[in-house]
Amino acid sequence: MLISKEGKTELAILVENLTVNETSFFRNKAQLELFHKHVLDELIRRRQAQRDYSLRIWSAGCSTGQEPYTLGYAGGR
């Protein structure tokens, strides 16, 4: 339905509901703190145990790049 001619309105509504429509550094502090505390710290511990000091994080759909820089900063603290 979403790719049909009749589904254009439905697709627009879906996209609006799935996107944030803003980009900024440290946009959602609570979310970043949870990511850092429960995800990033564990990833770093596992990598260090393997003597692998590289880490890749995919920030999908970031428009101007503040989000990946924010994640990089959070990991460097």
N, CA, C and O of each residue as an XYZ file, in Angstrom:
308
protein
N       0.815     -1.192      0.000
C       0.000      0.000      0.000
C       0.863      1.262      0.000
O       0.547      2.233     -0.688
N       1.966      1.247      0.782
C       2.777      2.455      0.925
C       3.421      2.914     -0.382
O       3.684      4.103     -0.564
N       3.671      1.977     -1.287
C       4.306      2.374     -2.547
C       3.292      2.610     -3.665
O       3.665      2.944     -4.789
N       2.040      2.438     -3.358
C       1.007      2.682     -4.369
C       0.667      4.168     -4.434
O       1.012      4.934     -3.534
N       0.006      4.555     -5.478
C      -0.420      5.952     -5.644
C      -1.348      6.369     -4.506
O      -1.274      7.496     -4.016
N      -2.205      5.469     -4.098
C      -3.160      5.765     -3.033
C      -2.487      5.839     -1.663
O      -3.037      6.423     -0.729
N      -1.301      5.249     -1.544
C      -0.631      5.185     -0.245
C       0.293      6.347      0.060
O       0.944      6.343      1.105
N       0.375      7.345     -0.815
C       1.293      8.463     -0.593
C       1.042      9.168      0.736
O       1.989      9.483      1.457
N      -0.203      9.416      1.060
C      -0.530     10.084      2.321
C      -0.134      9.206      3.499
O       0.429      9.688      4.482
N      -0.429      7.925      3.394
C      -0.077      6.978      4.458
C       1.437      6.917      4.654
O       1.916      6.870      5.787
N       2.190      6.917      3.555
C       3.651      6.904      3.631
C       4.167      8.170      4.307
O       5.072      8.101      5.139
N       3.608      9.314      3.963
C       4.025     10.580      4.581
C       3.768     10.550      6.085
O       4.596     11.034      6.857
N       2.659     10.003      6.506
C       2.333      9.893      7.931
C       3.315      8.954      8.629
O       3.782      9.245      9.730
N       3.622      7.838      7.992
C       4.575      6.879      8.554
C       5.947      7.515      8.734
O       6.550      7.395      9.800
N       6.438      8.184      7.714
C       7.753      8.830      7.790
C       7.760      9.872      8.901
O       8.729      9.957      9.656
N       6.719     10.648      9.013
C       6.628     11.672     10.064
C       6.684     11.034     11.450
O       7.303     11.582     12.362
N       6.045      9.888     11.609
C       6.028      9.213     12.910
C       7.334      8.498     13.240
O       7.615      8.251     14.412
N       8.132      8.162     12.239
C       9.376      7.433     12.465
C      10.604      8.327     12.603
O      11.653      7.863     13.050
N      10.495      9.572     12.237
C      11.668     10.438     12.240
C      11.610     11.472     13.361
O      10.538     11.810     13.863
N      12.773     11.958     13.734
C      12.896     12.930     14.810
C      12.803     14.354     14.266
O      12.287     15.243     14.943
N      13.292     14.572     13.069
C      13.253     15.864     12.391
C      14.068     16.958     13.075
O      13.758     18.141     12.936
N      15.072     16.582     13.785
C      15.996     17.568     14.341
C      17.343     16.892     14.551
O      17.415     15.672     14.702
N      18.388     17.672     14.561
C      19.713     17.151     14.825
C      20.463     18.166     15.658
O      20.415     19.366     15.388
N      21.150     17.682     16.663
C      21.938     18.570     17.511
C      22.886     17.730     18.355
O      22.690     16.526     18.523
N      23.906     18.378     18.879
C      24.813     17.700     19.792
C      24.084     17.429     21.100
O      23.328     18.273     21.581
N      24.314     16.240     21.680
C      23.765     15.872     22.990
C      22.253     16.099     23.068
O      21.740     16.613     24.062
N      21.555     15.707     22.005
C      20.126     15.990     21.874
C      19.284     15.382     22.989
O      18.407     16.053     23.534
N      19.529     14.150     23.329
C      18.713     13.482     24.338
C      19.646     12.936     25.414
O      20.134     11.810     25.317
N      19.886     13.746     26.436
C      20.886     13.414     27.450
C      20.598     12.085     28.150
O      21.513     11.285     28.344
N      19.359     11.839     28.528
C      19.016     10.586     29.219
C      19.326      9.374     28.333
O      19.854      8.372     28.816
N      19.006      9.462     27.073
C      19.277      8.374     26.133
C      20.778      8.150     25.981
O      21.237      7.008     25.950
N      21.538      9.226     25.886
C      22.988      9.107     25.772
C      23.607      8.496     27.022
O      24.524      7.680     26.927
N      23.115      8.883     28.183
C      23.637      8.308     29.427
C      23.358      6.810     29.506
O      24.222      6.042     29.927
N      22.158      6.390     29.103
C      21.839      4.960     29.084
C      22.724      4.210     28.096
O      23.227      3.128     28.400
N      22.911      4.789     26.910
C      23.778      4.169     25.916
C      25.188      4.010     26.476
O      25.795      2.946     26.357
N      25.693      5.056     27.076
C      27.058      5.030     27.604
C      27.187      4.000     28.724
O      28.121      3.198     28.735
N      26.254      4.028     29.653
C      26.335      3.182     30.837
C      26.080      1.702     30.545
O      26.755      0.838     31.104
N      25.122      1.407     29.682
C      24.699      0.019     29.489
C      25.202     -0.619     28.196
O      25.228     -1.845     28.090
N      25.596      0.172     27.230
C      26.022     -0.394     25.950
C      27.504     -0.121     25.706
O      28.292     -1.052     25.540
N      27.871      1.130     25.685
C      29.231      1.501     25.311
C      30.269      0.963     26.283
O      31.290      0.424     25.854
N      30.032      1.096     27.571
C      30.997      0.588     28.548
C      31.239     -0.908     28.372
O      32.376     -1.374     28.451
N      30.163     -1.656     28.133
C      30.300     -3.100     27.934
C      31.057     -3.417     26.644
O      31.910     -4.304     26.627
N      30.750     -2.701     25.576
C      31.485     -2.905     24.321
C      32.971     -2.638     24.501
O      33.812     -3.401     24.023
N      33.284     -1.566     25.183
C      34.695     -1.224     25.403
C      35.378     -2.290     26.256
O      36.509     -2.678     25.961
N      34.719     -2.767     27.301
C      35.300     -3.831     28.140
C      35.597     -5.082     27.317
O      36.671     -5.671     27.441
N      34.649     -5.483     26.481
C      34.851     -6.683     25.646
C      36.015     -6.499     24.677
O      36.836     -7.399     24.503
N      36.079     -5.338     24.056
C      37.166     -5.069     23.117
C      38.522     -5.072     23.820
O      39.493     -5.624     23.302
N      38.584     -4.468     24.978
C      39.839     -4.427     25.720
C      40.271     -5.828     26.119
O      41.461     -6.142     26.078
N      39.323     -6.673     26.504
C      39.647     -8.051     26.874
C      40.236     -8.812     25.692
O      41.050     -9.717     25.873
N      39.826     -8.447     24.495
C      40.338     -9.080     23.277
C      41.571     -8.354     22.737
O      42.112     -8.728     21.696
N      42.009     -7.320     23.447
C      43.126     -6.471     23.025
C      42.847     -5.816     21.667
O      43.753     -5.572     20.870
N      41.590     -5.548     21.444
C      41.147     -4.848     20.230
C      40.665     -3.474     20.670
O      39.669     -3.356     21.385
N      41.364     -2.453     20.246
C      41.055     -1.106     20.724
C      40.311     -0.280     19.684
O      40.306      0.950     19.740
N      39.689     -0.961     18.745
C      38.877     -0.255     17.751
C      37.397     -0.476     18.066
O      37.012     -1.470     18.681
N      36.591      0.473     17.630
C      35.155      0.373     17.852
C      34.458      1.123     16.737
O      34.804      2.266     16.439
N      33.486      0.490     16.125
C      32.690      1.137     15.083
C      31.263      1.274     15.564
O      30.681      0.340     16.115
N      30.708      2.457     15.347
C      29.315      2.711     15.703
C      28.642      3.312     14.487
O      29.137      4.280     13.909
N      27.518      2.744     14.100
C      26.773      3.245     12.948
C      25.668      4.150     13.455
O      24.832      3.734     14.257
N      25.666      5.361     12.995
C      24.603      6.307     13.327
C      23.774      6.506     12.066
O      24.101      7.339     11.221
N      22.714      5.745     11.947
C      21.898      5.763     10.736
C      21.008      6.999     10.675
O      20.383      7.382     11.663
N      20.965      7.596      9.531
C      20.026      8.673      9.294
C      20.374     10.006      9.933
O      19.502     10.864     10.071
N      21.618     10.199     10.323
C      21.974     11.502     10.905
C      22.168     12.498      9.754
O      22.885     12.213      8.795
N      21.538     13.638      9.856
C      21.529     14.559      8.720
C      22.792     15.392      8.600
O      23.323     15.537      7.498
N      23.288     15.942      9.696
C      24.477     16.796      9.599
C      25.631     16.301     10.452
O      26.691     16.926     10.464
N      25.455     15.199     11.164
C      26.571     14.551     11.825
C      26.761     14.802     13.301
O      27.718     14.280     13.875
N      25.913     15.563     13.945
C      26.114     15.820     15.366
C      26.004     14.552     16.219
O      26.727     14.405     17.205
N      25.122     13.655     15.851
C      24.912     12.451     16.650
C      26.159     11.573     16.723
O      26.539     11.180     17.827
N      26.824     11.242     15.601
C      28.018     10.412     15.722
C      29.150     11.109     16.479
O      29.902     10.459     17.205
N      29.272     12.412     16.314
C      30.284     13.139     17.092
C      29.951     13.082     18.581
O      30.850     12.948     19.411
N      28.681     13.182     18.921
C      28.252     13.096     20.309
C      28.606     11.720     20.871
O      29.113     11.618     21.988
N      28.340     10.666     20.104
C      28.674      9.311     20.558
C      30.171      9.141     20.734
O      30.626      8.499     21.681
N      30.929      9.714     19.823
C      32.392      9.655     19.937
C      32.882     10.365     21.169
O      33.801      9.891     21.836
N      32.294     11.475     21.477
C      32.665     12.223     22.677
C      32.315     11.421     23.923
O      33.100     11.364     24.869
N      31.129     10.799     23.926
C      30.691     10.012     25.076
C      31.660      8.851     25.330
O      31.917      8.488     26.477
N      32.190      8.277     24.250
C      33.118      7.162     24.400
C      34.483      7.604     24.857
O      35.234      6.800     25.409
N      34.827      8.852     24.648
C      36.144      9.344     25.026
C      36.219      9.911     26.420
O      37.287     10.333     26.864
N      35.089      9.926     27.122
C      35.089     10.496     28.479
C      35.821      9.626     29.433
O      35.919      9.952     30.616
